Amino acid sequence: MTTLLDHLNKGISDLRPYEAGRSIDDVIAEYQPERVVKLASNENPLGPSPKAIEALSGTNDDLHLYPDGDAKKLKSLIAAHESLETSNIIIGNGSNEVLELAARAFLNKESSAVMSKHAFAVYKIVTQSSGAKIIEVPTVNWKHSLSEFHKFIDETTRVCFVANPNNPTGTYNSHEEFEFMMNELPKSILVILDLAYCEYVEKDDYVDLNILLSKFPNLLVTKTFSKIQGLASLRIGYGLASKELIGSLNKIRQPFNSNSLAQEAACLAISDKDHITKSIKLNAEQREYVFVKLSDMGMECIPSQGNFISFKGPFDPDELFVSLMKVGVIVRPIGLYDMPEFIRVTIGTKDENEYFLQKIYEILN
Ligand SMILES: Cc1ncc(COP(=O)(O)O)c(C=O)c1O
């Protein structure tokens, strides 16, 4: 007999849901550690701009009113920040929503999406839930092999996803590599360039999104307020593309997809350049510190341009994950990414990183 769930759209029953990092409350409830340091979800350990926090306390009078569905104020600030027009911007409930809108707009059960192996998990989820086929391109030294992408597309391919830097590998691709890929792909394929961690990159040859957007009308760039801007809980991100593409995505967006508190906080966060500079500096220093210390302990770390490092070593990741939680450190085993030997750790404050390093040392020695 046919059941209700037999009628789920193609792809949904086999979908492996996104596994979020363990929360501080969960870990306290289960293990009662004296202190908890969460280094599991690549958030900014400094939190958001103090100006954004201050603004939130003054915006509660309007909670009964719908937000500005068009997010005009935020879009004008993003436009200035990105040297683009407001018509080139779509606001999402996190950048994940922009990824989902693009998948809904371009993918269905007759089509396919190409992405790198070990790429950010949401690409698979949005592809599979739209019924489309996933085509994976192998990595070289954990890095996206952009010179190969055009060899993996077929006549059904409608979307390519590229995270730069990628989560969880932390690897990045240069402007030249990305432009090569764009030139090799047909202009009828949408390429999504996910720049969730772009601010953390310290490479002169990194992608220049304005050059890319001016050359390629089939490009959608996504960015987020969840990472360096420290507003992960408010769920706000954006997409940048041609006016025509943004217009099409806006047609299927929910009318009030980003709330007024998120919009207001994002407006203040994007204007606080000092906080961003401070966050970049902390991450660069501490990423190097954690990399060296883990390497000294005999771990193999993947060089990262993000605010996290994935590493493997003489441990069972699932066991180490639990042992670390018992002493109050939350990290992320990344078996879901087909990297079963690895753990990913977010770069925290100096004090948080030292706590993590001390605990991992004690557990393994
Ligand atoms: C590569 C990448 N893209 C996008 C996102 C999603 O960010 P948001 O919070 O804006 O939905 C993440 C979150 O971890 C990420 O790692």
The ligand as an SDF file (V2000), in Angstrom:
LIG
                    3D

 16 16  0  0  0  0  0  0  0  0999 V2000
   30.5190   27.9180    3.6200 C   0  0  0  0  0  0  0  0  0  0  0  0
   29.2970   28.3660    4.3390 C   0  0  0  0  0  0  0  0  0  0  0  0
   28.3440   28.9930    3.6560 N   0  0  0  0  0  0  0  0  0  0  0  0
   27.2080   29.4060    4.2420 C   0  0  0  0  0  0  0  0  0  0  0  0
   26.9830   29.1860    5.5840 C   0  0  0  0  0  0  0  0  0  0  0  0
   25.6540   29.5470    6.1500 C   0  0  0  0  0  0  0  0  0  0  0  0
   25.6350   30.7390    6.7620 O   0  0  0  0  0  0  0  0  0  0  0  0
   24.3010   31.4480    7.2250 P   0  0  0  0  0  0  0  0  0  0  0  0
   24.3660   31.4650    8.6960 O   0  0  0  0  0  0  0  0  0  0  0  0
   24.4230   32.8120    6.6100 O   0  0  0  0  0  0  0  0  0  0  0  0
   23.1120   30.7330    6.6880 O   0  0  0  0  0  0  0  0  0  0  0  0
   27.9520   28.5340    6.3510 C   0  0  0  0  0  0  0  0  0  0  0  0
   27.6930   28.2580    7.7730 C   0  0  0  0  0  0  0  0  0  0  0  0
   28.3490   27.5530    8.4470 O   0  0  0  0  0  0  0  0  0  0  0  0
   29.1370   28.1160    5.7060 C   0  0  0  0  0  0  0  0  0  0  0  0
   30.0660   27.4550    6.3890 O   0  0  0  0  0  0  0  0  0  0  0  0
  1  2  1  0
  2  3  1  0
  2 15  2  0
  3  4  2  0
  4  5  1  0
  5  6  1  0
  5 12  2  0
  6  7  1  0
  7  8  1  0
  8  9  2  0
  8 10  1  0
  8 11  1  0
 12 13  1  0
 12 15  1  0
 13 14  2  0
 15 16  1  0
M  END
$$$$
